[in-house]
Structures are given as C-alpha cells and as structure tokens.
Amino acid sequence: MARIKSHLKRYERLKGDNSVYETILHKGLEINTASRQVFVNGKEVQLTTKEYEILLFLASHPNIVFTKERMLSAIWGDEYFGDTATIAVHIQKIRKKIESDPSAPVYIETIWGTGYRFNP
C-alpha cells in the first residue's frame, strides 16, 4: 500500500500542470520540459530519468538552496530510505554531462554544509 501511495504521489508531483510546457534557458543550457530533452550549446545531452528530474527541479527553482534531504524527498518521494550521498553522486554525473569544466561548475553550485542551488 505504501508503494502505491508513493507512486501516486510521485505521479501527481511530476504531472503538475501539464497544460503549460516550458523551455528553461540559461547560459547555453536548454531544458525542454515538453520533450524532456536537455541541450548544452545546441548539442543534446543524454541524462537518466533521475538526473533529468534533479536538473529540472533545481533549474525550476533558481537561486534557492536545497538540502540533500529536501531533494531526496522531492525527487524520490518520502518513502525513500536511501543515503543522501545518492544526491551527490547524481550531481557529479550531471556536471560531467553538462559542464565544460565539472570542477568549476557554472550551473549547479555546491553550498558547502547545506546543499545545492541552480545559478541563473
């Protein structure tokens, strides 16, 4: 029953208001929510479902710092019992795919001791 509730909750969260699709543009990064495609400087980048959801979550809330726990809850749901290191691993993989220099990220900034934020 908990699994079903979790899936329904995730569905409602991801469904949101499907009547409006948008394209998020920022410094050569383009996220097309209708097609679930990500482009960096015009070149398509292949992200996993969770990588896409994390990037979209952060890009949809620019300049807001999110803790790893908040991101886990938003992306995986409240019933997820994994480690917060999952977020760090996914962020690292996203950076390798979208950043020209992953060691000096432009898009997703680490706020040490707190979490992450998307820089618009």
N, C-alpha and C positions, 0 to 999 in steps of 0.2 A: 504494500500500500504506500509506503514511504517513497519507493522508487517511482511509482505512478505519479504521486503528488509532485515529486521533484521534476519529472519530465513535463508535466503540465505547467508548472511554474516557469521552467526554462522556456517552454514554448510561448507562453504569454509575454515573457520578458523580451524574447527575440522577435516576436511578432510585432510588438509595439503598434505604431500607427503605420500600417503598410501602404496607406494611401499616398504617402509622401516619401519618395526616394530622393536621396541627395548625393552629391559628389563633394567630398571633402578634399580641398586643395591646400597644399602647404609646401612651399619651397621645393617644388619638383615632385612631391608625393601626392598621388591622387588615389582616393579611395572611393570607388563607385559602389554604393550600397545596393543598387538595383541588381547589378551583375555579380556582386561580391568579388570584384577584381581590384587589385592593387597595382599601381604603376609608379615607378620611380624614373623620373626624367623620360617619360614616354615608353619605357620598357616594362612589360608585365613581370611581376614578381609572384612566384607561387608560394602561398602561405597555407599552412594546415588550417583546419577549422578553428582550433583554439588560438593559434597565432593571429588569425584574422579577427576573431572576436576580441582579443586583448587589444590589438591595434585600434580597432573601431571604437571600443569602449573608451580608451584613452583619448583618441582624436575627437570623439564626440563631446568630451569634457576638457577642453584645453585649459591650461594653467591651474588645474585642480590637482592637488597631490592626493594620491590614493595609496593607502597601506596595502601590503600584500594580502592581508586578511580580507579587506574590503573587495579587492579584485577577485580573490578566490570565490567569495560569496556571490559576486556579480556574474562571473563567468561560469563557474561550475555549479553554483547553487549552494544552499545552506546545508545540504546533506553530505557534501564532500568532506571526506576525512583525511585528505592528503596533507602533505607538508607545504609550507609557504615557499619552500625552495623551488617548487614547481613554477611559480611565477618568475623567479629569477632566471631559470633555465629557458623558459619561453621567451622572455625579454631578450636574452642573449641571442637566441636563434633568430628572432625578428630583426634585431640590429644587424646581424650578419647578412640578412637578406635586403634590408632597405637602406642601410647607412653606407656612405662611401668609405668612412673610417669608423668601424664599430667601437674603437677605443675612445673616440671623441664624438659621441652621438649628438646629432642635431635634433632629431625628432623626439625621442623618449629620453628624458633626463632622470637620472637616479638622484633622489633626495636621500642622502645617507641617513640611516637611522629611522627613516619614515616610510619611504616607498618610491613611487614613480609619478611623473607628470609628463604630459604632452606639451611641447613648446610650439605655439602657433607662429 
